[in-house]
Amino acid sequence: MYLHKVEGPRSVSLPDGSILTRADLPPTSTRRWVASRKILVVRGVLYGLISLSEAKQKYGISDEEFNGWVSLVAEHGVEALKATALKKYLQP
């Protein structure tokens, strides 16, 4: 079995005791960003699995988009990342 050499850790422990690995992250071809994929990227960056610059390059997201995800999760929880709930959580 061949393991691809990567910079940084292969897995991290989350506060709830679960393990997040690079294999759990969404594929690089992701175009449809559902809440479950967004939170995986946010957790991956916040807990040190991947760097922000690596996430931006890999997934083609901007600083504003990522920071928006982080602030929504911090203020309202994971439910705020759902596209159908976006109006409820964003201020005019």
KOLLOLUM-181254 format. One record per atom (N, C-alpha, C, CB): z, y, x. Coordinates in steps of 0.02 Angstrom, whole numbers, padded with zeros to 5 digits, always signed. Glycine has a CB too. Layout:
BEGIN
ZYX ...
END
This chain:
BEGIN
+00000-00058+00042 +00000+00000+00000 +00000+00062+00045 +00061+00000-00048 -00042+00110+00028 -00048+00171+00067 -00013+00228+00030 -00122+00188+00080 +00032+00264+00064 +00064+00322+00035 +00034+00385+00065 +00141+00320+00047 +00013+00430+00023 -00017+00493+00045 +00038+00537+00074 -00053+00529-00013 +00027+00562+00135 +00077+00605+00167 +00075+00673+00134 +00064+00611+00243 +00134+00695+00111 +00140+00760+00079 +00196+00799+00112 +00154+00753+00003 +00190+00866+00109 +00243+00909+00133 +00298+00910+00080 +00217+00981+00148 +00360+00910+00101 +00416+00914+00054 +00436+00846+00027 +00398+00960-00003 +00483+00847-00020 +00510+00784-00046 +00461+00749-00093 +00575+00797-00082 +00470+00685-00100 +00430+00646-00148 +00462+00644-00217 +00420+00574-00123 +00528+00655-00219 +00564+00656-00282 +00625+00701-00276 +00585+00585-00304 +00649+00726-00334 +00710+00767-00337 +00752+00743-00396 +00692+00843-00343 +00817+00752-00389 +00863+00737-00444 +00874+00800-00485 +00930+00709-00418 +00868+00793-00550 +00880+00849-00596 +00953+00850-00617 +00833+00844-00658 +00978+00906-00642 +01048+00911-00661 +01071+00859-00713 +01062+00979-00687 +01025+00837-00755 +01043+00787-00806 +01046+00716-00778 +00994+00790-00864 +01033+00708-00713 +01036+00643-00681 +00969+00608-00676 +01083+00600-00717 +00918+00634-00708 +00852+00602-00705 +00817+00620-00639 +00808+00623-00765 +00766+00582-00623 +00728+00591-00562 +00659+00617-00580 +00725+00525-00520 +00636+00668-00545 +00569+00694-00554 +00530+00681-00490 +00569+00771-00571 +00474+00646-00495 +00433+00631-00437 +00366+00667-00442 +00422+00555-00431 +00330+00667-00387 +00264+00698-00387 +00217+00662-00435 +00234+00697-00317 +00228+00598-00447 +00186+00560-00494 +00198+00583-00566 +00200+00486-00487 +00256+00613-00579 +00271+00637-00647 +00237+00703-00663 +00346+00644-00655 +00216+00739-00612 +00183+00804-00623 +00115+00793-00657 +00175+00842-00556 +00093+00843-00696 +00028+00837-00729 -00029+00830-00679 +00016+00897-00775 -00084+00800-00699 -00142+00795-00654 -00171+00864-00639 -00196+00749-00684 -00205+00870-00583 -00234+00935-00564 -00291+00957-00611 -00261+00932-00493 -00318+00910-00648 -00372+00926-00694 -00347+00951-00761 -00415+00865-00704 -00283+00963-00768 -00254+00984-00832 -00283+01051-00854 -00178+00989-00827 -00308+01053-00915 -00334+01114-00944 -00296+01132-01007 -00409+01107-00960 -00267+01083-01040 -00229+01094-01101 -00155+01092-01084 -00248+01042-01157 -00122+01149-01087 -00053+01154-01065 -00006+01149-01125 -00041+01220-01028 +00019+01089-01137 +00070+01079-01189 +00139+01090-01158 +00064+01007-01221 +00189+01098-01200 +00256+01114-01176 +00283+01063-01127 +00304+01119-01236 +00269+00999-01137 +00295+00948-01093 +00267+00953-01022 +00280+00878-01121 +00204+00973-01017 +00173+00982-00950 +00199+01046-00917 +00096+00984-00956 +00207+01098-00956 +00232+01161-00928 +00302+01151-00899 +00234+01215-00982 +00346+01117-00935 +00415+01109-00911 +00417+01065-00849 +00459+01079-00966 +00372+01017-00843 +00370+00976-00782 +00352+01019-00721 +00319+00919-00789 +00305+01064-00729 +00287+01108-00673 +00344+01156-00657 +00223+01148-00690 +00375+01185-00708 +00430+01231-00698 +00488+01196-00662 +00455+01259-00765 +00506+01137-00685 +00560+01099-00653 +00541+01079-00582 +00578+01037-00694 +00479+01059-00572 +00457+01041-00506 +00464+01097-00456 +00385+01018-00508 +00447+01158-00476 +00453+01216-00432 +00527+01236-00424 +00412+01275-00459 +00563+01241-00479 +00632+01265-00476 +00678+01218-00436 +00660+01273-00545 +00665+01153-00439 +00708+01105-00403 +00679+01083-00336 +00719+01045-00446 +00626+01116-00314 +00602+01106-00246 +00555+01048-00234 +00657+01098-00203 +00528+01019-00287 +00481+00964-00278 +00415+00989-00250 +00469+00927-00344 +00391+01046-00276 +00331+01079-00250 +00346+01154-00244 +00268+01066-00296 +00308+01187-00203 +00318+01259-00195 +00278+01295-00250 +00295+01283-00124 +00296+01357-00261 +00261+01398-00311 +00188+01407-00291 +00295+01466-00320 +00176+01419-00226 +00107+01429-00204 +00066+01365-00213 +00105+01451-00131 +00097+01307-00201 +00062+01244-00211 +00047+01233-00285 +00104+01185-00184 +00094+01250-00329 +00083+01242-00401 +00028+01289-00425 +00149+01256-00440 +00028+01351-00401 -00023+01399-00421 -00093+01374-00400 -00009+01468-00391 -00097+01349-00339 -00162+01326-00314 -00183+01262-00350 -00158+01314-00238 -00138+01216-00358 -00153+01151-00387 -00173+01155-00460 -00092+01105-00380 -00139+01199-00498 -00150+01203-00570 -00188+01265-00593 -00085+01200-00605 -00202+01311-00547 -00240+01370-00565 -00202+01417-00612 -00304+01350-00596 -00137+01422-00602 -00097+01467-00644 -00079+01529-00603 -00033+01432-00669 -00066+01584-00638 -00050+01647-00605 +00026+01655-00600 -00081+01706-00643 +00047+01704-00560 +00118+01720-00555 +00146+01739-00623 +00130+01777-00503 +00109+01780-00659 +00132+01804-00724 +00141+01746-00773 +00082+01855-00753 +00093+01700-00773 +00097+01643-00818 +00158+01600-00802 +00033+01601-00814 +00167+01584-00738 +00224+01543-00719 +00290+01578-00733 +00220+01525-00644 +00295+01642-00715 +00356+01680-00728 +00370+01685-00803 +00351+01750-00698 +00319+01688-00843 +00327+01688-00915 +00357+01624-00940 +00260+01701-00950 +00332+01567-00913 +00360+01503-00932 +00434+01499-00914 +00322+01446-00898 +00450+01521-00853 +00519+01518-00830 +00565+01561-00874 +00524+01541-00756 +00543+01621-00889 +00586+01666-00929 +00594+01640-01000 +00556+01736-00930 +00542+01612-01029 +00548+01583-01096 +00597+01525-01097 +00480+01560-01122 +00594+01482-01048 +00640+01425-01044 +00712+01450-01033 +00620+01377-00988 +00720+01500-00990 +00787+01526-00975 +00818+01559-01036 +00784+01575-00918 +00779+01595-01075 +00805+01632-01132 +00810+01590-01195 +00762+01691-01145 +00761+01545-01208 +00758+01512-01272 +00755+01436-01269 +00699+01537-01309 +00749+01407-01210 +00744+01334-01204 +00672+01310-01203 +00781+01301-01261 +00665+01245-01197 +00599+01214-01190 +00556+01224-01252 +00607+01140-01176 +00586+01229-01311 +00548+01238-01373 +00505+01301-01371 +00596+01241-01432 +00526+01351-01332 +00489+01414-01329 +00421+01406-01294 +00530+01466-01292 +00410+01352-01258 +00347+01341-01224 +00292+01316-01270 +00356+01292-01167 +00310+01297-01330 +00259+01272-01377 +00216+01330-01401 +00292+01237-01437 +00151+01320-01402 +00105+01373-01421 +00116+01395-01493 +00032+01350-01411 +00136+01349-01537 +00147+01367-01607 +00210+01409-01617 +00152+01304-01649 +00257+01407-01569 +00319+01445-01575 +00317+01509-01534 +00377+01403-01553 +00263+01523-01501 +00259+01579-01454 +00274+01646-01487 +00190+01581-01422 +00247+01658-01547 +00257+01721-01582 +00331+01734-01595 +00219+01722-01647 +00367+01682-01609 +00438+01689-01626 +00480+01713-01567 +00465+01623-01652 +00460+01693-01507 +00500+01708-01448 +00477+01767-01407 +00502+01648-01404 +00416+01789-01415 +00391+01847-01377 +00408+01911-01413 +00315+01841-01366 +00428+01961-01376 +00444+02025-01405 +00380+02067-01411 +00497+02063-01363 +00374+02107-01465 +00313+02148-01473 +00307+02203-01422 +00311+02179-01542 
END
